[in-house]
Amino acid sequence: MVIQSIELDVIVALLAAMVVLGFIIFGSRRKVCELKRTTAEIHQEERSVFDFLHGLGAAFSEGVPAGELHRLLMEGAQHILKADGGALYLTDRSGKQLLPAFISKGCPPFVSLPAHLCGEVAAQEGGYSQAIESFVRLQSVRVGTGFLGEACTWREPRFLRRRGDIPKDLVDQGLGFVVMGPLIYRHKLLGVLALARKPGSDPFSDTKIELFKAIVEQAAFALFNQAIHLAAGEKHALDHDIQIAGEIQKILLPSNAPHVEGFEISGLNLPARTLSGDYFDYLAVDEEHVGIVIADVSGKGVSAALIMAMCRSALRSQAPGKLSPAEVLRGVNRQLYPDMKEDMFISMAYIVLNRRSGNALLARAGHDAPLLFRRESTTIEILNPKGMAVGIDSGGVFDRFCNDFPFRLETDDLLLLYTDGLTEARDASGTEFGVQRLSDELQTNAVEGAAAMLHRLSQSVIAFAGNESQHDDITLIALRRL
């Protein structure tokens, strides 16, 4: 009996061991299956991420438009995280507003709907009405404010899946679970990427957060590079347009001086940029008189070039038949003043020369005083009549100050008109070229003639400045009586 009892205990123990072993084998098989399933999911996620990155790379190599890149980013993120919808919001130029760049079809709204549209959420089956989608696509969000705006202040993406994480009105509009994060590259906020699942769906799993972080990082990188690419393209187009404008502007300046018997006239324009705010011209007054004008528009670039073109048009309409340069400048001032901004003005000097006698009249509108080299005494005279710049006053004060100043050119006398880009040119130490150095150059080189004088003077100022860049336009006109 004892032996039988022992045998029975052994059998029971063996059966128990076999049951335990069966459970262990079953559990191990289940864990292996789960591991295989997890491994397959990981491989699938890896393939999805690879496809996403490959799509971004292909997009850049093909130079896709910004809208297509936004679609690729949104749809790729939605596919990888198996979201029901998503939205990509980007900052505007001010960096203070988020603007909807791409919202997937049927995406629950991330912004609060007005009362008259809230009723349509419940009434609409299988999606959202066109009115709701149109409203959402037109709504901007202030950075740092509201559900989306607050995401701009986060340091990294977040999963929102607990009660209270999402505002109730947005839950009522169809948001169940949300993963959202700021798009930041090189400390610059570019926008917000948000994905959603509807109520009743499974929440986003914890394993998805690392995936979403990677997506956000790559999306920010792609958007930043897209912006750089677009900016470079816009700059190239703008540079091209400015280059064409510069070529057109050169046409507005005289290519050759007029032939005036008994006189030598030469002009030179050295712009600091592609477009110049300086202007000079030779105007036909009548058969016995020729007009010579030099002007300098305040400021630089496109705005100064446009004002220069307006100035040229006004002068050419006022000059014919008028022997008084002051009368011409008064008319130009009245014509341009209504269209001049408060911070803009034009300094001008206008001379009407009698071809036969050498007598001349000068009117000065706030411009640098012309210098007159007297050959007989080898001295320099400064012609400095009163006058205020064009565009500052409507006419009452301007007309009183602007008057004709008579002078006469004798044989081998040379008159030099210039803009302040010459006298204000600086060397490496910050010293200006100055009027005294200009007078010395004129006194030394005037006897060589008008064209030679301008060539020597331009070479002198270039040598003086050395490696310093030219900060302002330089324009010169020399008039010599033979």
VOBA-927179 format. One record per residue: x, y, z of N, C-alpha, C, O, CB in turn. Coordinates in steps of 0.05 Angstrom, whole numbers, plus 5000, padded with zeros to 4 digits. Glycine has a CB too. Example, Ala and Ser with C-alpha at 12.3 -4.5 7.8 and 13.67 -1.06 7.14 Angstrom:
2
526448865156524649105156526449345156528549345169522649115181525749555142527349795143525850015157526850235161528249885114
This chain:
482
501749765000500050005000501750255000501150454987498150005024503950235015505750465016506950514989507250744980508050425037507750294975508950324949506950444929507650614913509950044938504450344931502350454913501950754918501550904899499750294916502050834942501651114949503951284938503451504928501451154980506351174940508651324929508451354899508951564888511351184937507651134886507351144857505251344849505551494829506550864846503051354864500951544858501951834861501252004845498551504876503451884882504552154887506452234864506452474855506052174914507952044854509852104832508252174807508952364792511751864827506252024802504552074778503352344779503352504760502351854775502152414803500952674807502952894802502453104789499652704835505352854814507553064810508253094781508753314771509952984827508452864768509152884739507053024723507553184706509652604728504552954730502353094715502353394721501953554703499552974724502853464746502953754753505253894738504954114729503353794783507553754737509853864723509153904693509954104681512353694726507753694682507053724654505153954649505354094629505853464645503253994668501354214665502854484666502454664650499154204687504654504686506254754689507854794664508055024654508054734714509154584654510754604630509054684606509954844589512154334625506654574605504854654583504154954584504155094564502254494585503555044609503055324612505455494603505155704590502255394641507855404612510255554605510655564574511255764563512755424618510255324562510555304533508455484519509055624500510355014523505955464529503855624517504455924520504156084501501155564530505356004544506056284549508356374532508356594521506756334578510256194529512656264513511856294484512756484470514756044515510056114474509156134447507656394443507856534422507455894439505956464463504356714460506256954460505857144445502356734483508356944478510257164478511757184452512357404442512157134502512456944441513856944415512057064394512957224377514656654408509556984394507657104374507357404378507357554358504856974377507157484403506957774408509457914399509358134388506357824438511757794405514257904397514457924366515358124355516657744408513657714353513657714324511757944314512458084295512757444313509357964326507558164318508658444323508458624306504858134332509958474347511158734353513458804334513759024325512258734382515058594328517258624309516258704282517358884268518958374307514058574273512858644247511858934247512059074228510558444241510659014270509659284272511959484271511759694258508059324298514159414285516459594284517559614256518259834247518659484304517759384242518759384215516859554197517759704180518959104203514259524202512359684187512659984192512660144174509459594193513060044218513460324225516060434213516260654203513560364255518160264213520660344201520360394171521360594160522860134205518860214158518360254129516760514124517260654105516860014117514760564142513160804139514861054143514661244127510860804159516661054163518361284167520361314144520861534135519961244194521361084135523261104112521861214087522961394074524360814105519361124082517861234060517361534063517461684044515161074057516761604088516261894094518762054088518662264074515461934124521061964098523562114093524362104064525362304053525861994110523861874051524561854022522762054006523662173987524061574012520262074014518462264001519362544004519162703985515662234011520362624028521362894032523862944015524063154002522062934062525662744014528062773998527362803968528562973955529862544001525462643959524662663931523362933925523763053904522762443923521863033945520563293941522563513938522163693921518663353965524663503954526763713952528263693926528963893913528663703976528863443918530463413893528863503869529963593849531263123890526163473870524463553848523563843850522363943831522063363846524163963873523364243876520364283876519364463862524564413854518964133893515964143893515164413905516564533921514763913909512764513897511764763909511164723939510964503949509164843894510964943952510564943981508064783989508064634008510365223993505864823974503364693980503564393978502364243994501164783961505164293959505564003956507163893979506663673989506863943929509164043988510763964011508963944036509263754052513164154016507264134040505464134063503663884062503263754083503664384063502763814039501063574036502663324043501663144057499863554007505063304033506763074038507363044068507162824079509463094023507863264081508463254110505963164126506162994143509263534120503663274119501263214133500362924129499762774148499063404126500262844104499262574098501262364107500462144116498862544067503862424106505862234116505562194146505561964156508662324110505262404161504962384190502362244197502262084215504962664203500262304183497662174188497761874183496561714198495462304171499161794162499361514155501061364176500361144184500661484127503261474184505061344203503761304230503961094243507661494207502261504240500961484266498161384265496761364285501061744280497161324241494461214237492361404250490661314264494260934248492661654243490861854254488461884236488561824212492262124258486161984247483762024231483962284216482562324196481362034249485662464224485962724211488362874222489462804243483462884213489063084209491263254218491263524207489863574187493863114212492763704219492863984210495664094213497064034233490864164226496564244193499164374194498664674193497564784174500964284170499564804214499365094216502165214216503965114229497765184242502565434200505165564198504965854207502865974204506265544170507165954218507266234227507266424203508366354182509666284245506066654207506166854186508867004187510566944204503867054188509167214170511767354169512367494196514667524203511667564147510267574210510767714236511467524258512667604278508167864244510867264254511467064274509467074297509866944317514167104285507267224294505267254315502667094310501067064328504667544319502367004286499866864279500566594266502466564252498167034260498866394272498966134258496866134237494466194242498465904278497666064212495766054190495565764181497565624179496766234167493065664175492765394165494165354138493465484119489865314163496065164137497465104112496364864098496064854074500465064117495564654114494264424103492664284125493664224146496464224091490164224119488364084137487163844121485963884101486064274148487563604132486663374118483563364117482163474133487763114131482563224097479663194093478463054117479462844125479063044067476363164128474963044150476363074177475562944196474562764145478363244179479863274204478063424224476863634217482463424200477763324248476263474268477463754272479963784272476163324295475863964276476964234279478564264304477864164326474664434279480864394302482564464324481964744335483264834354485564434317480064884322479265144331476265134337474764974326479865364309475465314355472565314363470865424341471465624328472165494388468665284336466765364315464765564326464165554350465265114303463765744310461565924319459065764323458765534314461066144298457265884338454765744347453165634323452165414325453065924363453065784302451365694279452465454264451065324249450965924260455065394269456265164256456464924275456764704265459065234245456264974301456564754320454364544316454764304319456464854349451964634309449664454304450164274280449164054280447164604300451764364261452264204237454063964244454063764229453464374215455663974266457463754272455863504278456563294269459263834296453863534295452163304302450463214279449862974276450463374326449563404263447663344241449063204218447863054203446263594232451663264214453163164192454162884198455462844218455463354184453662694181454562424185456862354167456762414143452262224181458962234178461162144161463162364154464862324137460162024137462962594166464762804159463763074168461963094185465362804129464863284156464163554164463163704139463963644116466563704176461363894144460164034121462264214108464364274120457764204130461664294084463464474070463764744084465864864083462564524041461664834097461665084112463665064135465165254140458865154122463664834149465464794171468364794161470064924172464864534187468864634140471564614130472564884119474964954123471764414107470865034106471665304096472265484119474165644118469365424079470665474140471165644164473865584176475465764182468965614184474465324180476965244193479365334176481365414187476964944197479165304150481365374132481965674130483965754119480865254105480165834141480466124140481266244167481666484169477966254129481366074188481866184214484766174222486165974220480266024235485766414229488566424240488466404270486366444282489866694232490666324282490866294311493166454321495366444310491165984318492766594342494866764354496866584369496066414385493666974373499366624364501466464377501366504407501266724417504266544366501266274422501166284451498366304463498066304487502666524461496366314445493566344455491866114444492066034421492466614446490166004461488365794453489665524451491965494457487165864426488065324443488965044443491365004425493364894433486764864434491265104400493465074382495765264389498065194388492565124353495065514396497065714401498865644424501265714424495765974406497765514444499365444468501565234461503665224474497665324490501065074440503064874432505665014423507764884423501964704410505465264414507865404406509865454429512165494425507165674394508765444453510465494477511665244488513365254507508865634498510965004477512064754488514864714478515664814457510264524480516364554493519064484485519064234467520964194452520764444509517064064470516963824454514063734450512263844463518563594468513463544432510763454427509463324452510863234470510663264404506863324452505363204474503063044464501963104443504363424494502362824479499862674474497762774492498262804516500362364478495462834482493162924498490962714497489562694476492163214488490662564518488762344517487162314543485462134545490162094511487662484563486162474588483862674587484062884574487962514612481862624603479662804605480663074616481963074636477362694622480063284603480963544611483363644595483963884595481663544640484763464581486963554565486063714540487463904531488663314555483663644531482563774507480063934515478363824529481963574485479764184507477464344515474864194506474764064486477564624501472764224523470264074519469064144492467963974478468364134541469164404484467864474459469264344435467964284415467864784455471864294437473264164416472663864416472563734395476264204418472263754440471363464442468663434429468163244415471363374472466863624434464163614422464363644392462563554378462463834434466463774382466763804353468063564340468463564316468364054348468963364356469963114344472763044352473762844342469763134316474063194369476763124377476662924400475562984421478363374386477862684396477962494417480662474430480962514455477162214407482762434414485462424424487262584405486762584380486462124426489162714416490862894400493762854406494562814430490063194405495462864386498362884389499163134374498463174351499862624379500663304388501163574376503863674386504763614408498863774385505263824369507763934377508664174360507764204337509863724376510364344371511364574356513464494336515064304341512464784375513564624314515564584293517764794297517265034290514364594264520064714307522164904314524764804301525464574303522564934345526164994288528764934276530565174280529965394273528464864246532865114292534865324298533565544315533965784310536065444272532065454335530765634354528665814341527866014353532865804368527865754317525865914303523165754302523165534292526765994275521065874311518365744310517365764282517065984271516465874330516765534270515665524243512665474242511365544223517165324227511665334262508865274262508165054282509665004301507965184234505864924278504964704295503864484278502464534258502664814315504564234285503463994272501663854292502463794315505763814262499163784284497263654302495863434288495063454265495263864312495663204302494162964291491962894311492262944335496162724287489862784300487562724318486262454311486362364289485362944314485162334332483362104329480662184342480562334361484461854343478562084329475862154338475162004363476261794369473862104316473162104378472161954402471261674395470061634374469862114415471961484412471261204407473561044394473560804394468861184389475561184384477861054373479860984396479561084418479261234352481760824389483860764409485661004412486261144392485560514401486561064436488461294439491161224426491760994422488861364469492661434421495461394411497061254433496861324457496761664403498561054425500160904444502761054451503661234437500860624433503860974474506361104483508661074463510361244461507161004510508660844449510860794431510860984407512761004393510660504421508561114403508361294380509661574385510261714366505361344373510161634410511161904416513961954404514462164394511361944446515661744405518361784393518161814363519561964351520061544400516261664351515761694322514961974315515962094297513661484313513062074331511962344326514162554330514262744314509562404344515862514350518062704354519862714329520762924320519662624379520462474318522162464294520762594271522062734255522862174287518162554268516662684246516762984249517163124230513762584246516363084273516363374278519063494272519263704259515563434308521163354280523863454274524463474244525463664234525963274287523663254230524163254201522363454186523163574167523662974190519863484196518063684184519163964187519064124169515263654197520164024212521264294216523664344198523964554187522064324246525464144196527764164178526864214149528064384136529563904180524964054140523964084113522764364108523264484087521963874106521164454127519864714123521964944124521665134109517764764145523864914141525965124142527465134116527965354105527965064166528264904106529764904080528064994057528965124039530764624075525464934058523565024038523465334038523465464017520764914041523365444063523265744065525865864055525766074041522865824095528165744061530665844051530765824020531666014007533065684062529765604009529665573980527865783967528665903947528665293973525565823979523666023968524866303970524666463951520966013982526166363993527366623996529566673976529866893965528466664025531166463971533266483952532166533924533266683908535066233952529966393918528666423892527566703888527866833868526466223888526266803910525167073909527367283906527067473892523467123934529567233921531767423919532967423891533667633880533967353940533267183880534367173852532567323833533467473816534666873844529867283836527967423818528167723823528067883804525167323822528367803848528468083855531068213844531068423833528268133885533268063848535868163837535668193807536768383795538167963845534368003794534068023765532468273757533168413738532767773754530268313772528568543766530068803771529868993755525968543783531668813793533169053799535269103778535869323770534469033827536468883768538468903747537269033722538469203709539768633740534868933715533569053691532869343696533169513679530968883685531869403721531269683728533669853726533570083717529969693756535969743735538469903733539269963704540170173698540769753746538869763686539469803658537570013646538370173629539269543643534970003654533070203645533870473655533570673641530170133653534670483680535470743692537770873677537871113674536070713721539670703668541870813653541070953628542271143619543870593647538870853616537770973592536671253598536771433581535470803580535771293623534671563631536871763634536372003632533071533656539271673639541571863641542771903614542871713598543671763662543772143608544972193582547472023577549272023594545572493579547671893554549971733548552271913538554671843540549371523527551572133525553572323515552672613521550272673522553972283484554672783524554073063529553373193502554373113481556473213542551673403502550973543478553373703467555073783482548573723482553473733441555573903429554674193431552674273419556073823399556174343446555674633449558174773440560274763454554874713479558074913418560375043406561675233426560275403438559675183380564275213430565675383449565775283477566875413495564375653449564575043482564574933509565174633508564674503488561774983523566174533530566574243533564974163558565274273580569674173537563273963554561573863576561973563580562173423560558573923570562273483604562573193610561173123636561173273655565573123612559872893636558372793660559172513667559972353650555372813655558872443692559672173702557872093726557372253744562672173710556871843725555271743747556471473757556771293741552271703738557071463782558171223795556271133817556471223839561071263806554270953810552370873830553570693852555370523846549970723817552670723876553570553898552270273897553470073906553070683926549870263885548470003882547569983853548370153836545969983901546069783847545069753820543369983812543570083789543469493817541670083830539970313825541070553839542170543861537070263835540870783825542071033835539871233842537871243829544071143815540471393863538671613870539671883859538372083863538271633900541971873845543072123833541972153805541171963792546172113833541972403796540972453769542472693757542972893771537872513770543072673732544072913718542972903689542272693679547172913718542873143677541673153650542373413637543273603649538573123652542073413610542473653594539773703580538673533567544873613573538773943584536074013575536174223553537574423555534374103598534574183532534274373511532374593519529974543523533274243484533374843523531675063532530675213507528175233503533275253550532475313491531775423465534375413448536275283455530675723467534375553425536575533407539175653419541375573411535975673381538875843437541275983447542075883475544175953485540876273448540375733488540875653516540575353520538975223508538875803534542275253537542174973545542074953575543275113590544674813534540574763585540274723614541974493623542174283610537374673621543274523646544874313658543974273687543874463702547974383657543174023694542073973720543473743734544273543720539073933718543673763760544673533776542873523800542073723812547673573784542273273809540373233831541172993847542472803837537473213821540272993872540872763890538372713907537572883923543372833909537172483903534772403918535572293945537472123946532972203903534272373967534872263993534371963993532371873981533272404015535971814007535671524008536971383984538371513968532671454008536571123983537870963962535870753953533670723963540470823973536770603933535170373924532870443906532870643892534270223947530770263907528470283889526970543893526270673873526670043893526370613918524770863923526171103912524871273899524170893952528771123916530271363906530371363876530171573863533171353917530571123864530571103835527971193823527871333802531270823826525771123836523071203826522771503828521671633809520871063842523571623850523471913853525172053832524472263822524272003882527471933827529272043807527872053779528072253765531871883805526471843773525071833747522872043746522372173726523871553742521472083769519372293770520672573767519572743753517872273797522972603779524372863778525172923749524873143739526872863796526172723735526972753707524572843690524773023674528172503696522372703694519872773679518973053684518273203666517672573685518973133710518073403717519973613705518973813694517973433747522573573706524473763695524073803665524074023655527373683701523773573652523573593623520973723614520773823591523773313611518973713631516473853624516574143630515174303618514173723639518274223650518374503659520474673644520174913640518974513688522674543635524974693625524674833598525675053595527274513623523374713578523374833551522275123552520075173562521674663533523875303540522975583536523375763561522876003559520175593528524175653583524375813608527375873613528975693617523175673632528076133613530876213616531576253646533976273652531376473602529576253663530176273692530275993704528175863706527976453706532575913714532675643727531075643753529975433760535675573733530875863767529275873791526375823785524975683800529576143805525375933763522575893755522075593750519975483757521876053730524075463737523775183731523675013757521974843760526175083713525475073776525574923801522974963817522074783831527974993817521975203816519375253830517175083819515574973833518675553829517175063792515074893779515474603786513574453790515174943750517974513786518574233793517674173821516473963827521574173789518274353840517474313868514474293871513474123885518574543885512974473857510074463859508974203847506974093857508774703844510274103826509373863813509873613830508273423830510673833786512173603843512973363858512073353887511673143898515973333857511673583899511073603928508773423936508973283956510573883936506473423922504173263931504772963932503472813946501873303913506772863916507372583915509772493931510572263931507772503886510972683945513372623961512672543989510972674002515372863961513872334000513572254028514972454045516772604037514571964033514172464071515272664089518272634093519672834097513872634116519272384092522172344097523772344071526172264072522472084111522672444049524172444024524272734013522472894016522872264003526472793999526873053987528973023965530272813962527673274007529273233949531173223927532873483928531673703927529773193899535473453929537173693926537873713897538473523883539773663944537873963887538274013859539874263854539774453870535674023844541374273832542574513822542174523792542674333778545774523829541074743782540274763754541475023742541175243754537174763751542874993720544175213706543075253678542675053664547275173705542475493671541775563644544075723632544675933642538975723642545275613611547775733599547075853572545775723555549975513596548076093568547876223541550176123524552476163531547976533544549575983503551575853486553576063474555875993470550275703464552576303469554176493454555876673473558276723467552376673438554676763494556076963511557676843534559476963544554077153522556976603543558176483566556876573592557776483614561076553567554876743590553376813614551576583623550576433607551677073609551276563649549676343659548176423684548876613698551376103665545976283690544376323714544276053729543875843717541476433708544576073755544575833772542275853793541976063805547275783786540675643796538775633818539475373834539875163823535775623807539475413860540375193877538075113896537075283910542975263892537374853897535274763915536574573935536174333934533074613899538074693954539274533976541474353968542374183983537174373989542574383943544674213933547474323941547774563948544474183903549474143941552174223946552974453927552474443903554173983943554274663937554974893921556974823900559074703906556075113939556474893874558374833853560974983857561075193870557174913825563174883847565775003848566575103821566274963801567974813860567675353819568475473794571375533794572375693810566775733788572875403777575775453774576175683755575275673732577275203764577575893764578176133748581076093737582976093752577876393763581276063711583876013699585776243702588176203707583575943669584776483699586476713700587876753727590276813728584976973693586376703749587476733776588176473789589276463811585476883793587476253775587875973786586675943814587875813831590875903786584376063818583076043844580375893841579375853819582576333856579275823864576675683864574575863877574975963899576875413880572375903863570076043873567875843881567375653866569076253853566575893903564375723912561775883905561276093916564475653942560175773887557575893880555475793899554575563897556875833850554675963917553075873940550576033944550176153966554675873965548776063924546276203929544376043947544675803950544876263902542476183960540676053978538775873963538475883939538976263994537575693978535575513966535075273984536875173998536475413939532575173984531874934000531074703981530374753958529475004019531374463991530974223975528074203965526274293978531773973991527774073943525174023931523673813947524873613956525473923901521073853951519373663965518973703994517473554006520473393961520273904006519973964034517674154039516174124059522574084045517374354022515274564025513574574000514574523978516574834030510974634003509174633980509774863961508874843938506374653990511175073969511775283951512175563964513675723954509775303930510675613985510775873998513575954006514576173999508975884021514975784021517675834031519675774008521575924004518275664056519275553994521175473973521475703952523775763945520175223959519275813943519376023922520976273931522276393915516576103914520776343957522276573967525276523967526776713962521276643995526076283974528976223976530276163949532576213945529375993994528676073930529875983904529976223885527876313876528175753892532376313879532676533861534976483842536676303846533276793877535176643820537276613800539776753810539776973821536376743773542076613806544676723813546276743788546976533776546076533835546976983779548477013753551476983757552677063777547877283741552776863737555676853736556476823706554776783689556776613753559076843701559976833673562476663672564276663689560677123663562576503651564876333646566776473625565876543603564076053636569276503633571276613615572876383603572476153610573176813630574576443584576176233571577776073591579176173608578076363550577575803588578875603604577975593633579175453650581875663604575775733639574575693666573075433666572075343645572575933672572975303689571675043690569775033715570675083737573674813692567274963710565274943731564774643738564474483720562575073723564874583763564474303772561974283789561774423810566974203787560074113781557774043798558173753807559173583792555074073781557273693832557773433844555673373864554273553874560573423856555373113871553673033893555272963917557772923915551872793884553972953940555472913965556672643969558272593987553672973989556072453951557372193951560372213947561872043956556172013930561272433934564072483929565372593955567372473964564472673906564372803965565672933988565372774014566972804032564473213992563372594015562972434039564172154037563771994055559972414045565572104015566971844013569071834035570372034041568371813985569371594048571171564071573371364066572971164051569471484096575571414079577771214078577471024102575471034117580571354079579470844106579270644127579070764155577970644173581670464126580171004159580071134185577571294190577171404212582471314189575771304170573271454172573471744164571571904166572371444201575871834154576172104144574772144118574971984100579172174141573372374115571872434090573672554070575672694076569472614096572972514044574472634022574372944025576473074022573372543995572073054030571673334037571873524014572873463992573773404056570873764019570773973998573574083993574274153970568874204007575274104014577874214010579574043992580974143974579274254037579473783996580973593978579873613950581373593930580773303989577273643948575973673921576973923908577573923884572973673923577074143922578074403911580974373902581674483881577774623932582574233918585374203910585574043884587274103867586974063933583973833882583973673857583173833833584273813812582073423860581074003837580074173816582274373807582674413783577574313824583474493826585574693821587974573806589174703789586474823847588574323812590874193799590274093771591974103754591773963817587773983767587273833742585273973723584873873701586073573750584174203730582274343713583374413686581974413666581174583727585874473685587074563659587174343639587574393615589974663664586774083648586873863629584273833614584173673595587473613644582173973621579573953607577473813624578073693645579973803581574973823615572673723630572873413633572673313656570073803617573073273611573072973613575472873629575172693646573072853585577872983624580272893638580072963668580972813685582773033626578873193674578473273702576773073717577372993739577173553703574472983704572772793718574072523721573772383741570172763702575672443701577072183703579072193726579272013742578472123676580672413728582672433749581272443776582272313796584372693745579072583778577672613803576472343813576672273836575472823801575272193794574171933801576371743810575971583829572571813778578671743797580871573805581971653833582771493849583171593785581971923838582972013864581171923887582171843908583172323864578571933883576771863905576771563909576471463932573871963899577171403888577371113890579871043906579870873923577370983863582071173899584671123913584471203942585571073959586971273899583071423947582771533974581171333992581971274014581271803974578971213981577371033996578670764000578170624020574670993982580470683982581870433985579970193984578470173965583470434011580070034004578369794005575669844017573969664019579769574021575170084025572470154037570370154014570870253992572570434051568070044020565970034000564670313996564770484014563769834009563670353972562370603966559670613979557970443974562170643935559170813995556670834011554470993997552170964004557270954038555271163978553271333966553971373936556271343928553071613980551871443921552271493892554071743888553971933904549571533878555671733867557371963861556672053832556771893813560371893863555972303829555472423803556972683799557072843818552372463799558172713776559772943770559073063743558572913724562772873771559073323741558873463715560973683714561173843732555973573711562373683692564373903688563674053663563073943642567273783686563774323665563174503643565574693640566174853658560574663647566874683617569174853612568775023587567774923566571774673609569475273589569375453565571975443551574175473563568575743573571875393525574275373509575375643499577375653486573775193485
